[in-house]
Amino acid sequence: MRYLGTTSEVLDTIASDVRYLIGVGSPAAREKIDFQYRQAGLQAGTAIHPRATIGSDFQLAPGTVICAGAQVSTNVKFGAHVHINPGAILGHDARLSDYVSVNPGAIVSGRVEVGSRVLVGAGSIILQGLTVGAGSLVGAGAVVTKDVPERTVVKGVPAR
């Protein structure tokens, strides 16, 4: 892999009509990088793998990345720079705010609200109708059975 330089060096060489994607898993780091690129006047693109399944009435914001094998149900809304990794499942009426990462194999059930900068760990499950507050982390394999406050780490079955 070729080293392209620091963010500042890259920004100095990019044409203003180029769209960017941020391939960084950390929601907080993705937000910081996005800020730098937007300050430079650039606009984010989107990438949806052709082997992802997307339901009707789907809304996304710039920077969204949806990987192969992901399943997104109907009436789902994503904020900016949401990453949906391979095999993740999003239920109907789910709302994911800016910079959310849903790791491989995670399930976000219907009518779930996920705040900004949340990381949903691999293989975890968030049950229907719940809210996960901004800046929280759902550990790998956790089963979330009640609302998660902002800036909270939950893990285990049930998640605590």
C-alpha positions as CSV (number, residue, x, y, z in Angstrom):
1,M,0.0,0.0,0.0
2,R,1.3,3.4,-1.0
3,Y,1.6,6.1,1.8
4,L,-0.2,9.2,0.6
5,G,1.0,11.6,3.3
6,T,-0.6,13.4,6.2
7,T,-4.1,14.8,5.9
8,S,-2.7,18.3,5.3
9,E,-0.4,17.0,2.5
10,V,-3.3,15.2,0.9
11,L,-5.6,18.2,1.1
12,D,-3.0,20.3,-0.7
13,T,-3.0,18.0,-3.7
14,I,-6.8,17.2,-4.1
15,A,-8.9,18.9,-6.7
16,S,-12.0,20.6,-5.3
17,D,-14.4,18.5,-7.4
18,V,-13.1,15.2,-5.9
19,R,-15.5,13.4,-3.4
20,Y,-14.0,11.6,-0.4
21,L,-14.8,8.7,1.9
22,I,-13.2,8.1,5.2
23,G,-12.1,4.5,5.8
24,V,-11.5,4.8,9.6
25,G,-13.5,2.7,12.1
26,S,-13.4,5.1,15.0
27,P,-16.4,7.4,14.9
28,A,-14.6,10.2,16.8
29,A,-11.6,10.0,14.5
30,R,-13.8,9.9,11.4
31,E,-15.5,13.1,12.7
32,K,-12.2,14.9,13.1
33,I,-11.0,13.9,9.6
34,D,-14.3,14.9,8.1
35,F,-14.1,18.4,9.7
36,Q,-10.6,18.9,8.1
37,Y,-11.9,17.9,4.7
38,R,-15.0,20.1,4.9
39,Q,-12.9,23.0,6.1
40,A,-10.9,22.5,2.9
41,G,-14.1,22.9,0.9
42,L,-14.4,19.2,-0.1
43,Q,-17.6,17.1,-0.2
44,A,-18.1,13.5,0.9
45,G,-19.3,10.8,-1.5
46,T,-21.1,7.6,-0.7
47,A,-20.4,3.9,-1.3
48,I,-22.9,1.1,-1.3
49,H,-21.7,-2.3,-2.3
50,P,-23.8,-4.0,-4.9
51,R,-24.2,-7.0,-2.7
52,A,-25.8,-5.0,0.1
53,T,-29.6,-5.2,0.4
54,I,-31.4,-1.9,0.8
55,G,-35.1,-1.5,1.5
56,S,-37.5,1.1,0.3
57,D,-37.7,4.7,1.7
58,F,-34.0,4.7,2.7
59,Q,-32.3,8.0,3.4
60,L,-28.6,8.6,3.7
61,A,-26.3,11.5,4.1
62,P,-22.9,12.1,2.5
63,G,-20.0,9.8,3.6
64,T,-22.1,6.7,4.1
65,V,-20.4,3.4,3.5
66,I,-22.4,0.2,3.3
67,C,-20.4,-3.0,2.8
68,A,-21.3,-6.3,1.1
69,G,-23.8,-8.5,2.8
70,A,-25.3,-5.7,4.9
71,Q,-29.1,-5.6,5.1
72,V,-30.9,-2.3,5.5
73,S,-34.7,-2.6,6.0
74,T,-37.4,0.0,5.0
75,N,-37.8,3.5,6.3
76,V,-34.2,3.7,7.6
77,K,-32.3,7.0,8.0
78,F,-28.5,7.5,8.2
79,G,-26.7,10.6,9.2
80,A,-23.3,11.6,7.7
81,H,-20.4,9.2,7.6
82,V,-22.3,6.2,8.8
83,H,-20.4,2.9,8.3
84,I,-22.3,-0.4,8.0
85,N,-19.9,-3.3,7.9
86,P,-20.3,-6.7,6.3
87,G,-23.2,-8.8,7.5
88,A,-24.7,-6.1,9.6
89,I,-28.6,-5.9,9.8
90,L,-30.6,-2.7,10.3
91,G,-34.3,-3.1,11.1
92,H,-37.2,-1.0,9.9
93,D,-37.5,2.6,11.0
94,A,-34.0,2.7,12.5
95,R,-32.3,6.1,12.8
96,L,-28.5,6.3,12.9
97,S,-27.0,9.7,13.6
98,D,-23.7,11.1,12.2
99,Y,-20.4,9.0,12.4
100,V,-22.0,5.8,13.7
101,S,-20.1,2.5,13.0
102,V,-22.1,-0.8,12.9
103,N,-19.5,-3.5,13.0
104,P,-19.7,-6.9,11.2
105,G,-22.6,-9.1,12.1
106,A,-24.3,-6.6,14.4
107,I,-28.1,-6.4,14.5
108,V,-29.9,-3.1,15.1
109,S,-33.6,-3.9,15.4
110,G,-36.6,-1.9,14.3
111,R,-37.3,1.6,15.6
112,V,-33.9,1.9,17.2
113,E,-32.4,5.4,17.6
114,V,-28.5,5.5,17.6
115,G,-26.9,8.8,18.6
116,S,-23.8,10.3,17.0
117,R,-20.3,8.8,17.3
118,V,-21.7,5.4,18.5
119,L,-19.7,2.2,17.8
120,V,-21.9,-0.9,17.7
121,G,-19.6,-3.9,18.2
122,A,-19.3,-7.0,16.1
123,G,-22.1,-9.5,16.6
124,S,-24.0,-7.3,19.1
125,I,-27.8,-7.0,19.1
126,I,-29.8,-3.9,20.0
127,L,-33.4,-4.8,20.6
128,Q,-36.4,-3.0,19.1
129,G,-37.5,0.4,20.1
130,L,-34.4,1.3,22.2
131,T,-32.1,4.4,22.1
132,V,-28.3,4.3,22.3
133,G,-27.0,7.7,23.4
134,A,-24.3,9.7,21.6
135,G,-20.7,8.7,22.1
136,S,-21.5,5.3,23.5
137,L,-19.9,1.9,22.7
138,V,-21.8,-1.3,22.5
139,G,-19.3,-4.2,23.1
140,A,-18.9,-7.1,20.7
141,G,-21.5,-9.8,21.3
142,A,-23.6,-7.6,23.7
143,V,-27.3,-7.8,23.8
144,V,-28.8,-4.4,24.6
145,T,-32.2,-4.8,26.3
146,K,-32.7,-1.2,27.6
147,D,-31.8,2.3,26.6
148,V,-28.1,3.3,26.8
149,P,-27.2,6.7,28.2
150,E,-24.8,9.0,26.3
151,R,-21.1,8.3,26.6
152,T,-21.6,4.8,28.1
153,V,-19.8,1.5,27.4
154,V,-22.1,-1.5,27.7
155,K,-21.1,-5.2,27.3
156,G,-22.4,-8.6,28.1
157,V,-25.7,-10.4,28.0
158,P,-27.8,-8.5,28.9
159,A,-25.6,-5.5,28.2
160,R,-24.7,-3.5,31.3
